[in-house]
Every structure is written in structure tokens, then in C-alpha cells.
Amino acid sequence: MKASAYADDFKKTFGANMFDDEGRAFASVLSSLEAFEQSPKTFYPYTSKFDAWLNGRAKLSDAELHGLKLFNDEQKGNCAACHISFRAKDGSPPQFSDFGLIALGVPRNTNLPINKDPKFHDLGACGPERTDLKGRDEFCGIFRTPSLRNVATRKTFFHNGIYHSLDEVVRFYAMRDTNPEKFYPVKHGVVQKFDDLPKKYWDNINTEPPFDRKKGDKPAEIKDVVTFLNTLTDGYDPAKDPNAQKGTGVNEIPWEVKAASK
């Protein structure tokens, strides 16, 4: 900070002697970040195509609407169970997260150096990085549910960065239990399912739709869900979209989708 180009700005804001106390200097960084992260235009602009649709300024395509329906359907994607897609009670835009914790049984990422040690497991809420829930087996293997806003702009997914595209992620959700051999290693003809979580914690793994499928079941639709997720990217301008169609009035989730997700 002392060597940075903005050192003088810090002094003007927090005092000329702020660098004399390392703790005070660090606290100033936290205060600056806190203020920065409360900048609406940067951190929560709500300018995606989905938001434009909600506000009646755009129409979703048939594929996008179908993807939204699958996203909300409790018997299909069931994504909205954790990634809430409805407005809050105060009318504010959906955050696409319940900010809860869930265990998905994501495959082990063998490209991570720390995973070269077969005895190491990132158990999420119960450690080893986090220690306040150490020994609480019911918290092992669970991780925070992220918001899906701007999800199409991300380059890595899940806690261990195992996947690098939305298609891979949605495919894992849809086919984890119908075609596990596509995601987990196979040894002597046997799929090593949930290979990044010790078996004693497998009871924590989510088995609600779409994870209630059985091996050999027909995989759920994937393409339209990915198409819908792309509507959550901020910066959408209907005036610059050659395929845009104007909406008529404020939209809510289509009734057949809302009914399916209750």
C-alpha cells in the first residue's frame, strides 16, 4: 500500500499517519472494500436480459422460457430450490441463491496439487480450512450455494474448479446419477462415484431432483437450461439486441412454471 500509486489517496481519506500502524492500515483497506462493494452499478446493477424481461422491457425466446421452466420445475431441473428465481416479498429482484449449504458429490479435481495426496479431502463447512464445525459430520462435504447471476461469465465452477463451462456443470447435474461413468473414474469396470468425499459422509449428498434419477434413465434437457442461464448476465441492452422483442408490462414467472415449483 505504501508503494502503491493510491497511497496518497489513502492518507487523505484515513489520515497522514495511517501507515504508522499496520492494523489501522489494514482496517482502512477493509473499509475501502466495504464501500466499493456497496456500489450498485458495479455489484448489483440488475441489468440482465432476465431483469429486462421481469420489468417488461424484453421478451425471452422460446428456448429461454423453456429453460426457465425446466430451471423451476421441481421434477426437472429443480434449480430454483436453491437458486431462487422469484422476486423477494419486497419486490426486489431475485438473487438466484438461498445462501444455504449443499453437498453435491462433485468429482475430485486431480489437477489440484493438494489432491495428489489421496488422504486429503476438502470437506467444505467441516474443514480442514474451516475449523468451527470440525467433528460435525453432518456438515462434511457441504458448500455454499452461489448466486447464478453472471454465471455465464465464470471460467471455473464448483469448490474445486473441476469444470470450466456451463454446459459441463448442467450436464453433471442432469447426468450425475444416470451416467456416473461420464464424471467419475472407473476401476475394474466399477464407477468410483463420489470419489472426492469419504463414504462415511455420503448421507449428506443431495438426492432431490435432478439427483433422484437412476442409472439408465433418460437424461434431462440441458441445452435450454444453459440458454436461460445466459440471460442472467448483466449489461443487456434491448436497444442493441437485433433479436430483441419488447415486452408488455411487468412480468412474473409464467404461471405453469410457478405452479410446478411450489
Stockholm file with secondary structure:
# STOCKHOLM 1.0

chainA/1-262         MKASAYADDFKKTFGANMFDDEGRAFASVLSSLEAFEQSPKTFYPYTSKFDAWLNGRAKLSDAELHGLKLFNDEQKGNCAACHISFRAKDGSPPQFSDFGLIALGVPRNTNLPINKDPKFHDLGACGPERTDLKGRDEFCGIFRTPSLRNVATRKTFFHNGIYHSLDEVVRFYAMRDTNPEKFYPVKHGVVQKFDDLPKKYWDNINTEPPFDRKKGDKPAEIKDVVTFLNTLTDGYDPAKDPNAQKGTGVNEIPWEVKAASK
#=GR chainA/1-262 SS CTTSTTHHHHHHHHCTTGGGSHHHHHHHHHHHHHHHTTCHHHHCCCCSHHHHHHTTSCCCCHHHHHHHHHHHCTTTTCGGGTSCCSCCTTSCCCCSCCCCEEBCCCCCCTTSGGGGSTTCCCCBTTSSSCCTTTTCGGGTTBEECCCCTTGGGCSCBTTTTCBCSHHHHHHHHHHTTTCGGGTSCEETTEECTTTTSCGGGGGGBCCSTTTTCCTTSCCCCCHHHHHHHGGGCSCCCGGGCTTCCCCCSCCCSCHHHHHHHC
#=GC SS_cons         CTTSTTHHHHHHHHCTTGGGSHHHHHHHHHHHHHHHTTCHHHHCCCCSHHHHHHTTSCCCCHHHHHHHHHHHCTTTTCGGGTSCCSCCTTSCCCCSCCCCEEBCCCCCCTTSGGGGSTTCCCCBTTSSSCCTTTTCGGGTTBEECCCCTTGGGCSCBTTTTCBCSHHHHHHHHHHTTTCGGGTSCEETTEECTTTTSCGGGGGGBCCSTTTTCCTTSCCCCCHHHHHHHGGGCSCCCGGGCTTCCCCCSCCCSCHHHHHHHC
//
